Amino acid sequence: MSEELFKKMAQSIIDGDSDVAVELANEAIAAGIDPLVAITDGFVIGVNQVGDAFACGDAFLPELVMAGEAMKAAVTTLEPEMARRGSERQILGKVVLGTVEGDIHEIGKSLVGTMLGASGFQVYDLGVDVSAEKLIGKAVEVGANIIAMSALLTTTMVKQKEVIELLEQEGLHNTIKVMVGGAPVTREWVGKIKADGYSEDAIGAVAVAKSIVGAA
């Protein structure tokens, strides 16, 4: 019975169908299935499949966005039951996320946040146009392992460098690692500003974040 349900859960994520994902999450709760098991044996399987397909070029950005939204809907439905049972999902790490100051591009950054959240990270998304001080302040406040920041413009990319410089000045770069992304960001730039990780897409970002916290 559970096996069949888990397959349907994975499929709901692959299909990017939030309504079905929510229905199946409620079905799992009614059947007394541990919500953590529903996430890891059901929904996350779907997330991983879409991620693999995207990495191979067999799935595209809209499908990735819809899968992320369906996963978010499923987890949100299961959260009250998790709290009731007192079962905490294992948190791989804490990530403070934002688009840098002067830049208001949202989609890529939000997708990274959704996929990190679906993969077991606790994500604090500060939105767009976020200053270096605000990113670092939040990271210190919540004890984050990673600051992840996006820049879509060559003119705002320099703000990524400012965040790292400020972390170094405050002696925090040993404990708070930095991931960067965005269309103009290159490996050369990453090396130049001494960032700790870089990815071209949301699936890659999950792998980079996992390797940074030693969960790869």
MINU-445235 format. One record per residue (C-alpha): residue in three letters; residue number from 1; x, y, z. Coordinates in steps of 0.25 Angstrom, whole numbers. Example, Ala and Ser with C-alpha at 12.3 -4.5 7.8 and 13.67 -1.06 7.14 Angstrom:
<rs>
(ALA,1,(49,-18,31))
(SER,2,(55,-4,29))
</rs>
This chain:
<rs>
(MET,1,(0,0,0))
(SER,2,(11,10,4))
(GLU,3,(19,6,-8))
(GLU,4,(8,10,-17))
(LEU,5,(6,23,-10))
(PHE,6,(21,27,-10))
(LYS,7,(21,24,-25))
(LYS,8,(9,34,-27))
(MET,9,(16,44,-18))
(ALA,10,(28,44,-27))
(GLN,11,(20,45,-39))
(SER,12,(12,57,-34))
(ILE,13,(26,64,-33))
(ILE,14,(30,60,-46))
(ASP,15,(17,65,-52))
(GLY,16,(18,78,-44))
(ASP,17,(4,76,-39))
(SER,18,(3,83,-26))
(ASP,19,(-12,79,-24))
(VAL,20,(-9,64,-25))
(ALA,21,(3,66,-16))
(VAL,22,(-5,72,-5))
(GLU,23,(-16,61,-7))
(LEU,24,(-5,50,-5))
(ALA,25,(1,57,7))
(ASN,26,(-13,57,13))
(GLU,27,(-15,43,9))
(ALA,28,(-1,39,16))
(ILE,29,(-5,46,29))
(ALA,30,(-19,39,29))
(ALA,31,(-12,26,27))
(GLY,32,(-3,29,39))
(ILE,33,(10,29,30))
(ASP,34,(21,36,37))
(PRO,35,(22,50,29))
(LEU,36,(37,49,29))
(VAL,37,(36,35,22))
(ALA,38,(26,41,12))
(ILE,39,(36,52,9))
(THR,40,(49,44,8))
(ASP,41,(43,31,1))
(GLY,42,(32,38,-7))
(PHE,43,(33,53,-11))
(VAL,44,(48,55,-10))
(ILE,45,(50,43,-20))
(GLY,46,(42,52,-30))
(VAL,47,(50,64,-27))
(ASN,48,(63,56,-30))
(GLN,49,(57,50,-43))
(VAL,50,(53,64,-48))
(GLY,51,(67,69,-44))
(ASP,52,(74,58,-52))
(ALA,53,(65,60,-64))
(PHE,54,(68,75,-63))
(ALA,55,(83,73,-62))
(CYS,56,(83,64,-75))
(GLY,57,(75,74,-83))
(ASP,58,(62,65,-82))
(ALA,59,(54,75,-74))
(PHE,60,(53,90,-74))
(LEU,61,(52,102,-65))
(PRO,62,(37,102,-65))
(GLU,63,(37,87,-60))
(LEU,64,(47,90,-50))
(VAL,65,(39,102,-44))
(MET,66,(26,94,-44))
(ALA,67,(33,82,-37))
(GLY,68,(39,91,-27))
(GLU,69,(25,97,-24))
(ALA,70,(19,84,-23))
(MET,71,(29,79,-13))
(LYS,72,(27,92,-5))
(ALA,73,(12,90,-5))
(ALA,74,(14,75,0))
(VAL,75,(24,79,11))
(THR,76,(15,90,16))
(THR,77,(3,80,17))
(LEU,78,(12,70,25))
(GLU,79,(18,80,34))
(PRO,80,(7,81,45))
(GLU,81,(7,66,46))
(MET,82,(22,66,47))
(ALA,83,(21,76,58))
(ARG,84,(10,68,65))
(ARG,85,(19,56,65))
(GLY,86,(31,64,69))
(SER,87,(39,58,57))
(GLU,88,(48,69,52))
(ARG,89,(53,67,38))
(GLN,90,(68,66,38))
(ILE,91,(73,79,34))
(LEU,92,(86,78,26))
(GLY,93,(90,93,28))
(LYS,94,(84,107,29))
(VAL,95,(85,116,16))
(VAL,96,(83,131,16))
(LEU,97,(78,134,2))
(GLY,98,(77,147,-6))
(THR,99,(79,155,-19))
(VAL,100,(89,165,-17))
(GLU,101,(87,180,-15))
(GLY,102,(83,188,-27))
(ASP,103,(78,175,-34))
(ILE,104,(63,171,-34))
(HIS,105,(63,158,-41))
(GLU,106,(55,148,-34))
(ILE,107,(52,135,-42))
(GLY,108,(66,128,-41))
(LYS,109,(68,132,-27))
(SER,110,(54,127,-23))
(LEU,111,(56,114,-30))
(VAL,112,(69,111,-23))
(GLY,113,(62,114,-10))
(THR,114,(51,104,-13))
(MET,115,(61,93,-17))
(LEU,116,(70,95,-5))
(GLY,117,(58,95,4))
(ALA,118,(52,82,-3))
(SER,119,(66,76,-1))
(GLY,120,(67,78,14))
(PHE,121,(73,91,16))
(GLN,122,(66,102,25))
(VAL,123,(66,114,16))
(TYR,124,(64,129,20))
(ASP,125,(60,136,7))
(LEU,126,(63,151,9))
(GLY,127,(57,154,-5))
(VAL,128,(63,164,-15))
(ASP,129,(72,176,-14))
(VAL,130,(79,172,-1))
(SER,131,(91,179,5))
(ALA,132,(103,172,9))
(GLU,133,(101,176,23))
(LYS,134,(87,170,23))
(LEU,135,(92,157,17))
(ILE,136,(103,156,28))
(GLY,137,(94,161,39))
(LYS,138,(84,150,36))
(ALA,139,(94,139,35))
(VAL,140,(100,143,48))
(GLU,141,(86,144,55))
(VAL,142,(82,130,50))
(GLY,143,(95,123,51))
(ALA,144,(96,120,36))
(ASN,145,(106,111,29))
(ILE,146,(104,118,15))
(ILE,147,(101,131,9))
(ALA,148,(96,129,-5))
(MET,149,(94,141,-14))
(SER,150,(90,143,-28))
(ALA,151,(93,155,-38))
(LEU,152,(87,156,-52))
(LEU,153,(95,168,-56))
(THR,154,(110,171,-58))
(THR,155,(108,184,-51))
(THR,156,(102,177,-38))
(MET,157,(112,165,-38))
(VAL,158,(122,173,-31))
(LYS,159,(113,173,-19))
(GLN,160,(116,158,-17))
(LYS,161,(131,162,-16))
(GLU,162,(127,173,-5))
(VAL,163,(120,162,3))
(ILE,164,(132,153,4))
(GLU,165,(141,165,7))
(LEU,166,(132,169,18))
(LEU,167,(132,154,24))
(GLU,168,(147,154,23))
(GLN,169,(148,167,30))
(GLU,170,(139,162,41))
(GLY,171,(147,149,42))
(LEU,172,(134,141,38))
(HIS,173,(138,135,25))
(ASN,174,(143,122,32))
(THR,175,(130,119,38))
(ILE,176,(120,125,28))
(LYS,177,(123,120,13))
(VAL,178,(118,127,1))
(MET,179,(111,122,-11))
(VAL,180,(109,131,-23))
(GLY,181,(101,130,-36))
(GLY,182,(94,137,-47))
(ALA,183,(96,139,-62))
(PRO,184,(109,147,-63))
(VAL,185,(116,139,-52))
(THR,186,(127,131,-57))
(ARG,187,(137,121,-50))
(GLU,188,(148,132,-53))
(TRP,189,(140,142,-45))
(VAL,190,(137,132,-34))
(GLY,191,(152,129,-32))
(LYS,192,(155,144,-32))
(ILE,193,(145,148,-21))
(LYS,194,(149,135,-13))
(ALA,195,(135,130,-13))
(ASP,196,(133,115,-7))
(GLY,197,(123,110,-18))
(TYR,198,(116,113,-31))
(SER,199,(106,107,-39))
(GLU,200,(99,110,-52))
(ASP,201,(85,105,-48))
(ALA,202,(77,101,-36))
(ILE,203,(80,86,-36))
(GLY,204,(95,89,-37))
(ALA,205,(93,99,-25))
(VAL,206,(88,87,-16))
(ALA,207,(100,79,-19))
(VAL,208,(109,90,-16))
(ALA,209,(102,93,-3))
(LYS,210,(103,79,1))
(SER,211,(118,78,-2))
(ILE,212,(120,91,6))
(VAL,213,(113,85,18))
(GLY,214,(119,71,16))
(ALA,215,(106,65,13))
(ALA,216,(109,61,-1))
</rs>
